[in-house]
Amino acid sequence: MNPSTHAALYGPWQPARPPRRERPVVVALAALLWVVTALSVSLIGGLACIVLLWTAGAGEPAAGAVVPLLLIPAGAAGITALARAPRVRDLAAPTRMLLLGAVACPVPTAFAVWFWTLSG
């Protein structure tokens, strides 16, 4: 191909950017946040399932225990919507996971600590 044709069609040649290198500290912090979040959500879900089982066994309505179980997919939908936002999508993968973990971690962790101290 003629170099002037290429320049006319695609603009002047520009070298590709070097790939972003992953920073181990960011990856480790993101993993830590997501582990804490997963443990908190599993504790809340497990406790809500136990409460549902006990209330069903007692023959009482279990509407109050369904709310924490419905908050889990609602939170996941919110995190997914944030992950698909254009500014967040443009971030590097470790940075994006750290940001999403920082947004996802506080609420379930606070609820898990509150449930743990309430039961103890």
N, C-alpha and C positions, 0 to 999 in steps of 0.2 A: 504494500500500500504506500502511496506517496505520502511523505510526512506532512505536506501542506493539506492534503485531504483529511488526514486524521485530525489535524489541528482545527480545520474548518468544521468538522462534524462534532468533535468531542471537546474542543478547547485545548489549551496548551497542556503538554504532558506534565504531570505532577507525580513525584514519587509517593508511594503508599506510606501511610504512617506505620511506624513500627508497632507491633502488638503490645498491648498493655501488659505489664508484668504484674503478677499477683503478689500482694504483700502478705506474708505469713501472719502478721499480727492481726490484720483485718479479717483474714479467714478464720483464725482462732477465736476472735471475739464474736464473729457471726455464729460460729458453731456453738459457742458457749451460750449465747442468747437463745438460740433455737432449741438447745437441749433443755434449758430451764423452762422455756415456753412449753415444750412438749410434755415435760414432766408435770407442770402445773395443770395443763389442759387434761391430761390423763387422770390426775387426782380429782379434779372437779367432775369430770365425766363419770368416774368410778363412784364417787360419793353420791352423785345425783341418781345413778342407776341403783345403788343400794337403797336410797330413800324411796325410789319408785317401787322397788320390790317390797319393801316393808309396808308402804301404804297400800299397795295392791293386796298384800296378804292380810292386812287389817280390814279391808273392805271400805276404805275411805277414798274420797276423790284425790287424785294425784296431780291436780293442776299446778300446784306450787312448785313441784319438783321438775316439771317439764320445762319451765322457763330457763334454768341453767343449761339444759340440753339443747335448747333452741338458740341460745347465745353462741354456742360453739360454731355452728355453720354460718351464723351471721357474721361473726368475727373473721372467719375464713374468707367469706365473700368480700368483706371490707379490705382485707390484706391483698386479696387477688385484684380488686379494683385499683388499689394503690400501686401494685406491681405493674399494672398495665398502663399507668399514666405515662405520657410521653417523656417527661423529664426523668422519671425514675427508670424507664426502660433504656434510656441512653447511658446510664451509669454502668461501670464495670460490674461484672457478676458478683465479686466479693463485696464490693461497696453496696450494691443493691441489696444483697442478703443481710448485711449489717444494718442498713437502714430499716428494712422490713422487720428484722428481729427486734430492733429497738422500739419500733412501734407496737409490735405484737406482744412483747414480753411483760410490760408492767401490769396490765389489767388481769390476766389469768393468774399471774404470780401473786398479786395482792389478794385476789379471791381465794386462792389456795391457802395462803397464810392465814387469812381470816377464817376459813372453814376449819383449818387445822387447830387454831387456837380456840375456836368455838366448840369443837368436839372434845378438847382436852381439859 
